[in-house]
Amino acid sequence: MIGAQPHIMTTEQTTGVDLNQRGALNRKELFLRACRCDRTERAPVWIMRQAGRYLPEYREIRKKHAFLEVAKTPELAAEVSLQPWRRLGVDAVIMFSDILIPAEAMGLGLELTDGGPVLPTPVRGTSEVNALKDFDPEVETKFVGETIRLLCRELGPDVPVLGFAAAPWTLACYLVDGRGRDGFPATKTMMFNQPKLFRRLLEKIARVTASYLKMQIAAGAAAVQLFDTWAGELAQGEYREFALPATQLLIGEMDIALNTEWDAPETPVILYSKATSHLLKDAATSGATVLSVDWRVDLTKLRSEIGDEIALQGNVDPCVMLGNEADVVRAVHETLDATNGRGHILNLGHGILPTTPVENAIAFVKAGQNYRPNAREDSEEEQEEEQNG
């Protein structure tokens, strides 16, 4: 556990890539520069759901401890957060938690069943919306901040620790429907029949989530990710009318918290969404620093549509990881070729699947870390920069 078994491997042990050579950026600098679309020697790499069931050491801990027990016990949460760092040598460590932790802090019950998370008393009317608590994250979710602080102490100043939360629309889907459902019919019923009430719910979620993420940043998170997993359930007009304004409010409420640990003007906000090819131009106006997209998206086309001011994250199909290592490496190269590795954080287009061979996860990280942008294009850009002073 933390402190008792810190055995963090060196970069060479985990990836075969020496990031400590003269002039190389450390992992945190690399990650933050990529978020800002600045020049980097390579794209940073991490994996959504990288602390999870595909790792045997995680399964061993889960034999003894329930999911919520792990999430609410900082020593356990930090331990499982570190497992992919030790095994894979990823470039960022995301805290182990759940997107429904704020829902519980707002006063709703939370159960984790074999069929997924369940909120037994969903929010269906005015009285339930009014009853949702504006909680103090340093009190009701203190364990999240403690987990981040443990990770920062364990990893030191050179490795980015990532925090996260659900985006307002996605959290509202769980609050109103009570669980994951096809189409989220109860949520859409409220949206269509009680639009003012639904907007008030989204605004309430946005403000408490902003406070929750600011707590994570204060605890040491170098960047935070918003999961808007269910945004793809919306048509463009609905997204513009409901989900997007709430996400913009959330990011605005955070005041783009200052990062005082490293010379960066702001803490990056990554916005992830799935099945949202029709929404990404709008999502690019959310205020997020990085758009994280699924495997359905053509990154070259997306870059041309949204410009060079917002970074991209993704977007290898998680199912590719179930094949052989050659397929994994090929998919990584094709994904990075689409952006030439610039303003790009390599990741999957969704969470890693529990049946993924660990060897393929290692191959994914190594392939990303060994990739270098086309040397000829680098040289041409450097010459152009010199000519322009």
C-alpha positions, -999 to 999 in steps of 0.1 A, spaced: 0 0 0 10 37 0 41 42 20 46 5 27 51 -5 -10 60 25 -30 79 5 -56 76 30 -84 97 19 -114 119 42 -134 109 53 -168 133 29 -184 119 0 -164 83 7 -174 85 19 -210 120 17 -223 119 55 -230 144 77 -213 125 109 -205 153 122 -183 178 128 -210 192 163 -213 166 187 -226 136 163 -223 105 175 -205 93 157 -175 59 140 -176 39 169 -161 55 195 -184 49 173 -214 13 168 -205 6 205 -198 23 216 -230 3 191 -250 -29 205 -234 -19 240 -246 -10 227 -281 27 238 -275 55 220 -292 65 187 -275 89 159 -285 60 134 -284 24 130 -273 18 120 -236 -1 88 -231 -26 75 -205 -57 53 -207 -92 59 -195 -102 34 -167 -65 25 -165 -70 15 -129 -93 -14 -133 -103 -50 -138 -78 -58 -166 -50 -56 -140 -47 -87 -118 -34 -66 -89 -66 -45 -90 -87 -77 -89 -68 -89 -59 -77 -57 -40 -113 -60 -51 -116 -95 -37 -112 -79 -2 -128 -45 -7 -160 -33 -23 -158 -6 -50 -171 23 -29 -148 12 0 -118 15 -23 -130 49 -36 -136 63 -1 -104 50 15 -76 73 3 -49 47 9 -67 21 -12 -78 46 -39 -42 59 -42 -28 23 -44 -51 13 -73 -44 46 -90 -7 38 -90 -10 3 -104 -11 13 -140 18 37 -134 39 9 -121 28 -17 -146 24 4 -178 45 35 -172 17 59 -183 24 96 -185 -5 106 -162 -21 91 -131 -59 96 -127 -73 93 -93 -95 63 -86 -131 74 -79 -166 74 -95 -185 101 -113 -215 96 -89 -196 105 -58 -210 141 -60 -246 127 -64 -242 110 -31 -228 141 -15 -258 160 -28 -280 138 -7 -289 109 -29 -284 72 -20 -259 53 -41 -257 16 -47 -233 -2 -70 -248 -34 -83 -237 -60 -109 -258 -41 -134 -241 -8 -127 -247 21 -103 -282 28 -90 -296 58 -73 -327 44 -54 -344 78 -51 -341 96 -84 -349 133 -89 -382 136 -107 -398 169 -96 -394 204 -81 -392 192 -45 -364 167 -53 -344 193 -72 -348 218 -43 -337 191 -18 -303 186 -36 -275 198 -13 -249 224 -22 -223 204 -4 -188 214 9 -164 192 -11 -137 195 17 -162 179 41 -185 155 23 -159 144 -3 -128 150 18 -115 115 9 -111 126 -28 -88 154 -19 -68 132 4 -64 106 -24 -50 133 -47 -26 146 -20 -14 111 -14 -8 106 -51 11 139 -54 33 130 -25 40 96 -39 47 107 -75 65 139 -68 64 171 -89 72 155 -123 41 134 -129 7 148 -135 -22 137 -113 -56 140 -129 -89 146 -112 -124 142 -128 -161 146 -125 -192 141 -146 -204 169 -169 -238 183 -159 -258 165 -186 -243 131 -178 -248 134 -141 -283 147 -146 -291 115 -166 -282 94 -136 -299 117 -111 -332 116 -130 -333 81 -145 -316 66 -114 -293 44 -135 -279 40 -170 -308 34 -194 -311 34 -232 -321 69 -242 -326 81 -206 -364 85 -210 -371 100 -176 -344 126 -181 -357 136 -216 -392 137 -202 -382 163 -177 -361 182 -204 -391 184 -228 -420 188 -203 -403 209 -176 -374 227 -193 -371 255 -167 -368 229 -139 -344 209 -159 -322 239 -166 -322 247 -129 -311 211 -122 -283 214 -147 -272 248 -132 -272 233 -97 -251 204 -108 -227 228 -127 -220 249 -96 -215 221 -72 -193 203 -97 -172 234 -102 -166 236 -65 -158 199 -64 -132 202 -92 -116 233 -76 -111 213 -45 -93 186 -65 -71 213 -81 -63 227 -47 -53 193 -36 -28 190 -64 -45 178 -96 -26 191 -126 -56 188 -149 -92 176 -146 -115 157 -170 -152 161 -174 -170 130 -185 -200 138 -207 -204 102 -217 -241 105 -226 -240 137 -246 -244 116 -277 -280 110 -267 -288 146 -276 -296 162 -309 -276 193 -318 -304 217 -308 -309 200 -275 -272 200 -268 -270 237 -275 -300 245 -254 -293 224 -224 -260 206 -220 -236 230 -235 -246 261 -215 -244 240 -183 -209 228 -192 -199 264 -201 -212 276 -167 -193 249 -149 -160 257 -165 -166 294 -160 -174 289 -124 -140 272 -119 -123 305 -129 -98 283 -147 -80 278 -114 -44 290 -114 -17 263 -113 9 276 -89 31 245 -88 44 249 -124 47 279 -147 13 274 -164 -13 300 -168 -42 277 -161 -53 242 -151 -64 223 -182 -99 210 -184 -105 180 -206 -140 174 -219 -147 138 -229 -178 127 -249 -189 97 -268 -209 93 -300 -208 131 -305 -194 137 -340 -224 159 -346 -217 180 -315 -179 185 -315 -179 220 -331 -202 231 -303 -183 212 -276 -152 232 -288 -169 263 -275 -174 249 -240 -143 266 -226 -125 232 -223 -87 231 -230 -88 196 -245 -115 177 -264 -114 139 -258 -132 120 -285 -142 85 -293 -129 62 -321 -156 72 -345 -140 107 -350 -116 115 -378 -90 135 -360 -76 151 -391 -110 164 -401 -118 175 -366 -86 195 -363 -94 213 -395 -129 221 -382 -120 234 -348 -86 249 -354 -53 247 -336 -62 264 -303 -78 234 -286 -60 201 -280 -73 166 -288 -73 134 -267 -79 99 -279 -90 80 -298 -81 44 -304 -110 19 -304 -108 0 -270 -117 -32 -290 -84 -30 -309 -67 -37 -276 -83 -72 -276 -63 -82 -308 -26 -87 -311 2 -63 -303 9 -55 -339 -27 -43 -343 -23 -21 -312 9 -5 -324 -6 1 -359 -37 17 -344 -15 40 -322 6 51 -352 -24 58 -373 -40 78 -346 -9 99 -340 -3 103 -377 -36 120 -379 -24 149 -358 14 144 -362 14 141 -324 9 178 -319 -16 191 -294 -26 155 -289 -28 133 -258 -29 97 -268 -57 77 -252 -85 53 -260 -118 65 -274 -135 51 -242 -124 31 -212 -101 1 -214 -121 -32 -215 -118 -56 -186 -107 -85 -209 -78 -65 -224 -44 -84 -221 -20 -64 -199 7 -70 -226 -15 -50 -251 -19 -22 -227 19 -20 -223 23 -21 -260 -1 8 -264 18 30 -240 52 20 -254 41 26 -290 28 61 -281 59 70 -262 82 59 -289 63 77 -316 80 109 -329 64 134 -353 76 134 -389 112 147 -389 108 165 -422 77 184 -411 94 193 -378 124 207 -398 101 227 -421 82 242 -392 113 251 -374 127 268 -405 94 287 -409 95 298 -372 131 310 -377 122 330 -408 93 346 -390 115 355 -360 
